[in-house]
């Protein structure tokens, strides 16, 4: 396996060379600590997500784990998919750590750090939850908007807030806010989306006073206030947006100020033919989550693209071509991505029909057969084939067939000797047939056949009379590497977890080294006349 040393990798990252640093550990492991530019790609989904995250097989890949065998397995899989320049990290992330290079806890770290820098450098106005609640109690009127997608909004929200995700809100604001004086307050669960949402309106010259709610719904609860649950005041984002000509002009001017340019479908075709990496993303927020993206694109709703960039873009130096159906949301997204240091461009609406097809998904190994649930239930608890539970550890704790073994694909090797001795086939319990297919292929590589997926999963098993047991403490927390326990219950009333999360978020910027800060150099307060020149606060 070809490798790069931690020193070589750090130098290439600092020089902004074209590459993708892929961390193939499970989410719980990644979330504890990882390099700033690492992109999470758990081995359990490796072949499923790699073509989307790195659509150009000529891009160099650096694949890392803690220093075990998973990275070597992933390197082999990447080469089998046609990626030509694949490296492991010499010594793994243990060696990176020993070399003295920084690591960060949490997820979406570059996007979160960027949000904090926006607040620092653009001086986004904030309002505390206590002050907002007091002013509302005194009868003052506010327009309250929740910047998150509807599913998050419904889980918990600020009483009286309407849901209109970032990127959608600016282009619909003229129909939602018809008076020029009532203050507008934007919130999210914590900080980033509230900051970006408020600052977007400010930079578009909205006449109303605009604030981000400091610390979002968590700040609201920390102030002793009650959150709403199950709210349904959601702006219909599948209805056409009709911004005025003046607002369209301001959006175009804002994007141009950041260096956003338009491209053609022919440009995309030429770049791909030349082996230059390019992403084509549809930034619309679908009213129907299952609605297909624009032809030739991958769906990446703007509010999440800015919040969690690495979920779609694993090569930070690639061209990023954004599309929509009205020519207003893509420029807004491109504006913020440019300030993040990405080479974001806009595809005119008329060009979307001419785009080449999006990358095809990887071919998956076929499952040998689908086990009939009734037959499985009849011999439950007997001497039938072992059951491997590929669902999340939390789901396993909540219920599984007696004797089922929970595992992740990266830990499959630990079970191979046992399975080889039993020679009785294997049954897989999964909530994702594609992930089960990958495990079935791995088992076949080790000479284990007779692999079957339990048709219909646990619900069908139970409906057919199969027993289900709960194991609240098994697997133990230390083994639940698929779960990020990092303040994982901050939205469920755990105020200490909420405080820790907010402290983590606000502590990201001081931990950036010089090269990591330089990536956001375009975010200069002097670029925006509505801000004060000067250093970070």
LINURPE-V549719 format. One record per residue. N is the residue number from 1. RES is the residue in three letters. PHI is phi in degrees with one decimal (* if undefined). NEAR is the number of other C-alpha atoms within 10 Angstrom. D_LAST is the distance of its C-alpha to the last C-alpha in whole Angstrom. Layout:
n = {N N}
res = {RES RES}
phi = {PHI PHI}
near = {NEAR NEAR}
d_last = {D_LAST D_LAST}
This chain:
n = {1 2 3 4 5 6 7 8 9 10 11 12 13 14 15 16 17 18 19 20 21 22 23 24 25 26 27 28 29 30 31 32 33 34 35 36 37 38 39 40 41 42 43 44 45 46 47 48 49 50 51 52 53 54 55 56 57 58 59 60 61 62 63 64 65 66 67 68 69 70 71 72 73 74 75 76 77 78 79 80 81 82 83 84 85 86 87 88 89 90 91 92 93 94 95 96 97 98 99 100 101 102 103 104 105 106 107 108 109 110 111 112 113 114 115 116 117 118 119 120 121 122 123 124 125 126 127 128 129 130 131 132 133 134 135 136 137 138 139 140 141 142 143 144 145 146 147 148 149 150 151 152 153 154 155 156 157 158 159 160 161 162 163 164 165 166 167 168 169 170 171 172 173 174 175 176 177 178 179 180 181 182 183 184 185 186 187 188 189 190 191 192 193 194 195 196 197 198 199 200 201 202 203 204 205 206 207 208 209 210 211 212 213 214 215 216 217 218 219 220 221 222 223 224 225 226 227 228 229 230 231 232 233 234 235 236 237 238 239 240 241 242 243 244 245 246 247 248 249 250 251 252 253 254 255 256 257 258 259 260 261 262 263 264 265 266 267 268 269 270 271 272 273 274 275 276 277 278 279 280 281 282 283 284 285 286 287 288 289 290 291 292 293 294 295 296 297 298 299 300 301 302 303 304 305 306 307 308 309 310 311 312 313 314 315 316 317 318 319 320 321 322 323 324 325 326 327 328 329 330 331 332 333 334 335 336 337 338 339 340 341 342 343 344 345 346 347 348 349 350 351 352 353 354 355 356 357 358 359 360 361 362 363 364 365 366 367 368 369 370 371 372 373 374 375 376 377 378 379 380 381 382 383 384 385 386 387 388 389 390 391 392 393 394 395 396 397 398 399 400 401 402 403 404 405 406 407 408 409 410 411 412 413 414 415 416 417 418 419 420 421 422 423 424 425 426 427 428 429 430 431 432 433 434 435 436 437 438 439 440 441 442 443 444 445 446 447 448 449 450 451 452 453 454 455 456 457 458 459 460 461 462 463 464 465 466 467 468 469 470 471 472 473 474 475 476 477 478 479 480 481 482 483 484 485 486 487 488 489 490 491 492 493 494 495 496 497 498 499 500 501 502 503 504 505 506 507 508 509 510 511 512 513 514 515 516 517 518 519 520 521 522 523 524 525 526 527 528 529 530 531 532 533 534 535 536 537}
res = {UNK UNK UNK UNK UNK UNK UNK UNK UNK UNK UNK UNK UNK UNK UNK UNK UNK UNK UNK UNK UNK UNK UNK UNK UNK UNK UNK UNK UNK UNK UNK UNK UNK UNK UNK UNK UNK UNK UNK UNK UNK UNK UNK UNK UNK UNK UNK UNK UNK UNK UNK UNK UNK UNK UNK UNK UNK UNK UNK UNK UNK UNK UNK UNK UNK UNK UNK UNK UNK UNK UNK UNK UNK UNK UNK UNK UNK UNK UNK UNK UNK UNK UNK UNK UNK UNK UNK UNK UNK UNK UNK UNK UNK UNK UNK UNK UNK UNK UNK UNK UNK UNK UNK UNK UNK UNK UNK UNK UNK UNK UNK UNK UNK UNK UNK UNK UNK UNK UNK UNK UNK UNK UNK UNK UNK UNK UNK UNK UNK UNK UNK UNK UNK UNK UNK UNK UNK UNK UNK UNK UNK UNK UNK UNK UNK UNK UNK UNK UNK UNK UNK UNK UNK UNK UNK UNK UNK UNK UNK UNK UNK UNK UNK UNK UNK UNK UNK UNK UNK UNK UNK UNK UNK UNK UNK UNK UNK UNK UNK UNK UNK UNK UNK UNK UNK UNK UNK UNK UNK UNK UNK UNK UNK UNK UNK UNK UNK UNK UNK UNK UNK UNK UNK UNK UNK UNK UNK UNK UNK UNK UNK UNK UNK UNK UNK UNK UNK UNK UNK UNK UNK UNK UNK UNK UNK UNK UNK UNK UNK UNK UNK UNK UNK UNK UNK UNK UNK UNK UNK UNK UNK UNK UNK UNK UNK UNK UNK UNK UNK UNK UNK UNK UNK UNK UNK UNK UNK UNK UNK UNK UNK UNK UNK UNK UNK UNK UNK UNK UNK UNK UNK UNK UNK UNK UNK UNK UNK UNK UNK UNK UNK UNK UNK UNK UNK UNK UNK UNK UNK UNK UNK UNK UNK UNK UNK UNK UNK UNK UNK UNK UNK UNK UNK UNK UNK UNK UNK UNK UNK UNK UNK UNK UNK UNK UNK UNK UNK UNK UNK UNK UNK UNK UNK UNK UNK UNK UNK UNK UNK UNK UNK UNK UNK UNK UNK UNK UNK UNK UNK UNK UNK UNK UNK UNK UNK UNK UNK UNK UNK UNK UNK UNK UNK UNK UNK UNK UNK UNK UNK UNK UNK UNK UNK UNK UNK UNK UNK UNK UNK UNK UNK UNK UNK UNK UNK UNK UNK UNK UNK UNK UNK UNK UNK UNK UNK UNK UNK UNK UNK UNK UNK UNK UNK UNK UNK UNK UNK UNK UNK UNK UNK UNK UNK UNK UNK UNK UNK UNK UNK UNK UNK UNK UNK UNK UNK UNK UNK UNK UNK UNK UNK UNK UNK UNK UNK UNK UNK UNK UNK UNK UNK UNK UNK UNK UNK UNK UNK UNK UNK UNK UNK UNK UNK UNK UNK UNK UNK UNK UNK UNK UNK UNK UNK UNK UNK UNK UNK UNK UNK UNK UNK UNK UNK UNK UNK UNK UNK UNK UNK UNK UNK UNK UNK UNK UNK UNK UNK UNK UNK UNK UNK UNK UNK UNK UNK UNK UNK UNK UNK UNK UNK UNK UNK UNK UNK UNK UNK UNK UNK UNK UNK UNK UNK UNK UNK UNK UNK UNK UNK UNK UNK UNK UNK UNK UNK UNK UNK UNK UNK UNK UNK UNK UNK UNK UNK UNK UNK UNK UNK UNK UNK UNK UNK UNK UNK UNK UNK}
phi = {* -68.0 -134.6 -115.7 -75.3 -54.4 -65.4 -64.2 -64.8 -61.0 -63.5 -69.1 -65.5 -65.2 -82.7 58.3 -71.2 -77.2 -166.2 -122.1 -97.9 -109.3 -98.3 -96.2 -73.4 -74.2 -55.2 -65.2 -72.8 -59.5 -68.1 -73.1 -172.9 -161.9 -62.8 -55.6 -94.2 -69.7 -109.6 -72.8 -142.3 -54.0 -59.4 -62.1 -122.7 -55.7 -68.6 -72.1 -104.2 -59.2 -61.5 -78.7 -73.0 -132.8 -69.8 -99.1 -69.1 -86.7 -71.2 -62.7 -110.9 -115.5 -109.7 -129.9 -137.5 -68.2 133.9 -104.4 -95.4 -62.1 -61.1 -63.8 -62.4 -66.7 -58.6 -63.3 -65.4 -62.6 -65.9 -66.2 -83.5 102.0 -75.6 -96.9 -126.0 -120.8 -128.3 -95.3 -90.0 -58.5 79.7 67.6 -71.0 -62.1 -68.6 -56.4 -66.8 -62.7 -74.2 89.4 -85.8 -72.7 -135.6 -129.2 -84.7 86.7 -129.7 55.8 -62.1 -58.4 -66.9 -66.0 -62.6 -61.4 -58.8 -66.1 -66.5 -59.4 -61.9 -69.5 -87.0 -100.0 54.9 -58.6 -61.9 -122.0 -129.5 -75.6 -60.1 -61.1 -65.3 -61.6 -62.2 -65.5 -68.8 -65.1 -61.0 -79.3 100.9 -72.2 -96.9 -134.7 -95.6 -105.5 -127.3 -95.8 -84.4 -93.4 -64.0 -55.7 -62.1 -69.6 -60.0 -66.6 -66.2 -162.0 -154.1 -82.6 -53.6 90.4 -81.6 -97.4 -91.3 -149.4 -58.3 -47.5 78.9 -74.5 -59.9 -59.2 -81.2 -111.3 -61.6 -61.1 -88.0 -96.0 -128.6 -103.8 -105.9 -92.6 -116.2 -65.9 -62.1 -110.0 -122.5 -109.8 -129.4 -133.3 -76.7 -128.5 -129.3 -58.6 -70.0 -64.6 -63.6 -63.1 -62.7 -66.6 -67.2 -60.9 -62.4 -61.9 -74.0 -87.4 79.8 -60.1 -75.1 -64.2 -60.3 -125.8 -134.8 -94.7 -74.4 -59.0 68.2 55.9 -63.9 -67.5 -62.5 -60.8 -70.1 -63.7 -81.7 83.4 -99.1 -94.4 -85.4 -91.1 -133.1 77.3 -63.3 -128.3 -84.1 -108.2 -69.5 -73.8 -82.7 -87.3 -78.6 -60.3 -86.0 -129.4 -65.4 -68.6 -55.2 -64.5 -67.6 -57.7 -65.5 -67.0 -63.8 -62.9 -67.0 -62.6 -63.4 -62.7 -61.4 -91.2 89.8 -74.4 -122.5 -92.5 -130.1 -113.5 -60.8 -63.4 -60.4 -60.2 -61.4 -66.1 -63.0 -66.0 -63.9 -86.1 76.4 -96.3 -68.0 -150.6 -110.5 -118.7 -125.4 -94.5 -93.7 -67.3 -91.6 -73.7 -65.1 -106.9 -56.7 -88.8 -62.1 -69.8 -72.6 -59.9 -54.3 79.1 -122.7 -110.7 -69.5 -146.3 -50.6 -54.5 -60.7 -83.5 -61.4 -75.0 -78.3 -141.9 -56.0 -70.7 -70.6 -124.1 -123.1 -96.1 -115.3 -68.3 -96.2 -72.5 -73.8 -121.1 -102.1 -107.0 -132.4 -148.4 -112.9 -140.0 75.1 -122.0 -76.3 -59.6 -61.9 -63.9 -62.5 -62.0 -55.2 -69.9 -65.0 -60.9 -68.6 -76.5 100.6 -89.7 -88.1 -88.6 -127.5 -123.9 -100.4 -57.2 -55.4 -65.3 -88.6 -62.1 -69.6 -100.0 -64.1 -67.4 -60.2 -67.0 -55.6 -76.1 -67.3 -67.2 -74.9 -102.7 -65.2 -79.8 -69.9 -60.5 -167.0 -109.4 -63.9 -72.5 -61.1 -59.3 -66.1 -62.5 -64.3 -62.4 -105.9 -59.3 81.9 -94.0 -103.3 -72.4 -58.8 -65.8 -108.3 -104.5 -93.6 -96.9 -74.9 -66.0 -62.8 -65.1 -65.1 -62.5 -59.2 -71.2 175.8 -161.8 -62.6 -55.8 83.1 -63.6 -104.8 -87.0 -159.7 -103.7 -59.5 -66.9 -103.5 -60.0 -56.9 -68.1 -97.0 -56.6 -59.4 -65.6 -64.6 -64.7 -70.3 -70.0 47.0 -123.9 78.2 -141.9 -109.4 -109.0 -108.7 -149.0 -105.1 -140.8 -58.9 -66.0 -65.7 -63.4 -62.5 -64.1 -65.3 -59.8 -64.4 -62.7 -63.8 -62.5 -61.5 -97.1 79.0 -99.8 -112.4 68.7 -85.3 -137.2 -93.5 -68.3 -65.9 89.5 69.5 -66.2 -61.6 -68.1 -56.1 -65.2 -63.2 -87.4 97.6 -71.1 -70.8 -128.4 -118.7 -106.9 -135.2 -57.6 -112.1 -129.0 -69.8 -66.7 -52.1 -63.4 -91.9 -84.4 -73.3 -83.1 -110.9 -93.3 -78.5 -57.7 39.1 -69.6 -107.2 -67.0 -94.2 -113.3 90.5 -85.2 -69.5 -63.9 -64.8 -62.7 -61.7 -62.6 -63.2 -65.8 -64.4 -60.4 -60.8 -76.2 -93.5 -69.7 -59.9 -60.8 -90.3 -69.5 -86.2 -61.1 -68.7 -67.1 -65.6 -62.2 -60.6 -104.5 -63.0 -68.1 -80.6 -103.8 -60.9 -70.1 -74.3 -116.2 -65.7 -85.9 -109.9 -95.8 -67.9 140.2 -83.5 -58.4 -71.4}
near = {11 12 16 17 17 22 15 13 19 17 13 13 19 16 11 15 14 16 23 23 25 26 27 26 24 23 20 18 23 27 22 15 16 26 19 20 23 23 26 24 25 24 25 23 16 19 23 18 18 20 19 20 20 25 23 22 19 16 20 19 23 23 29 31 26 21 17 13 14 21 26 19 14 24 22 13 15 22 13 11 15 12 21 15 16 24 21 23 26 22 19 22 22 16 17 24 17 10 12 10 15 14 17 20 18 21 21 20 25 25 21 24 23 25 23 21 23 24 21 15 19 26 17 20 17 18 16 16 23 17 11 16 17 11 13 12 10 9 9 12 13 18 16 21 29 31 30 24 19 21 12 15 27 17 14 19 27 27 15 15 22 22 29 28 27 32 27 24 24 24 22 18 17 16 12 14 14 9 10 11 14 16 17 21 25 33 31 30 26 21 24 26 27 29 30 28 28 27 22 23 23 19 16 17 12 17 13 16 16 25 24 28 30 24 26 27 28 30 23 24 20 19 14 10 16 14 15 16 13 12 19 13 16 18 18 15 18 12 9 11 20 15 18 13 9 9 19 18 14 15 25 18 16 21 23 15 12 18 16 22 16 14 15 19 20 13 13 23 16 12 14 16 10 9 12 16 23 22 25 29 28 26 29 24 26 19 14 9 9 7 11 12 18 19 17 19 23 21 21 23 23 25 24 20 20 26 21 18 23 21 17 20 23 25 29 23 18 20 19 24 24 30 33 22 18 15 18 25 29 28 30 26 24 30 26 23 22 20 20 24 17 22 19 29 26 27 27 20 15 12 13 21 11 14 19 16 12 16 16 9 13 14 9 15 15 13 19 15 12 14 16 16 22 18 12 19 19 13 12 19 15 11 8 14 20 20 22 24 25 24 21 17 21 17 16 24 17 14 16 27 22 16 15 20 17 23 22 21 18 19 14 15 15 10 12 16 11 11 17 15 9 13 14 16 16 21 22 27 27 21 17 11 18 18 20 28 21 22 23 25 19 17 20 16 10 13 12 20 17 17 25 22 24 23 20 17 19 23 13 16 24 17 13 16 14 22 16 17 14 14 14 13 10 15 17 12 12 9 13 21 21 21 19 17 17 16 18 13 13 18 17 12 12 15 17 12 18 25 17 13 19 18 11 16 21 15 13 18 20 9 13 17 13 9 15 18 16 13 19 20 12 15 21 17 19 13 13 14 10 13 15 12 14 11 9 12 8}
d_last = {46 44 41 38 36 33 32 34 32 28 29 30 27 25 27 27 31 32 33 33 32 33 33 37 36 36 33 33 33 30 28 28 27 27 26 22 25 28 29 31 35 37 41 42 41 41 44 43 39 39 41 38 35 37 39 40 42 42 38 38 37 36 37 36 36 36 39 42 45 43 41 44 46 43 43 47 46 44 47 49 47 47 44 45 42 42 40 40 37 39 39 37 33 35 35 31 30 32 31 28 26 23 24 22 23 24 24 23 20 19 19 17 15 15 14 11 10 11 9 6 7 10 9 12 13 14 17 18 22 23 23 24 27 28 27 30 32 32 33 30 31 28 28 27 27 27 25 27 31 33 34 31 31 35 34 31 30 28 32 32 30 31 31 30 28 25 27 30 28 27 31 32 30 33 36 33 32 34 33 30 29 28 25 24 22 22 22 23 23 20 17 17 20 19 16 18 20 19 17 20 22 19 20 23 23 25 26 25 22 20 18 17 19 16 18 21 24 23 21 24 26 24 24 28 29 32 31 34 35 38 36 38 36 36 35 38 36 40 41 40 37 38 35 36 36 34 31 33 32 28 28 30 28 24 26 27 24 23 26 28 32 35 37 41 43 44 41 41 44 44 41 42 46 44 42 39 37 36 35 36 34 35 32 34 34 37 39 41 39 43 43 43 41 41 44 43 39 38 36 32 31 28 26 27 27 23 22 25 25 27 30 31 30 31 31 27 29 32 32 31 33 33 35 36 39 38 35 32 31 31 29 26 26 26 23 21 23 23 19 19 21 25 28 28 31 33 37 38 40 44 43 42 46 46 44 46 46 43 43 46 46 47 51 51 54 56 57 61 61 60 61 63 62 65 66 63 64 67 67 63 63 66 67 65 62 59 56 53 50 47 45 42 42 42 44 47 46 47 50 52 56 57 57 54 52 48 47 44 45 44 46 49 50 51 53 55 58 59 59 61 63 64 65 65 62 59 58 54 52 49 47 47 50 48 46 50 51 49 50 54 54 52 55 58 56 58 61 60 62 63 59 59 56 57 57 55 53 53 54 57 58 58 60 63 63 61 60 56 55 51 50 46 46 47 45 43 39 39 41 39 37 37 35 31 31 28 27 30 31 27 29 32 31 30 27 26 26 24 21 22 21 18 16 18 16 12 13 14 11 11 15 15 17 17 20 18 15 17 19 16 16 17 14 13 12 15 17 17 18 16 13 11 11 8 6 4 0}
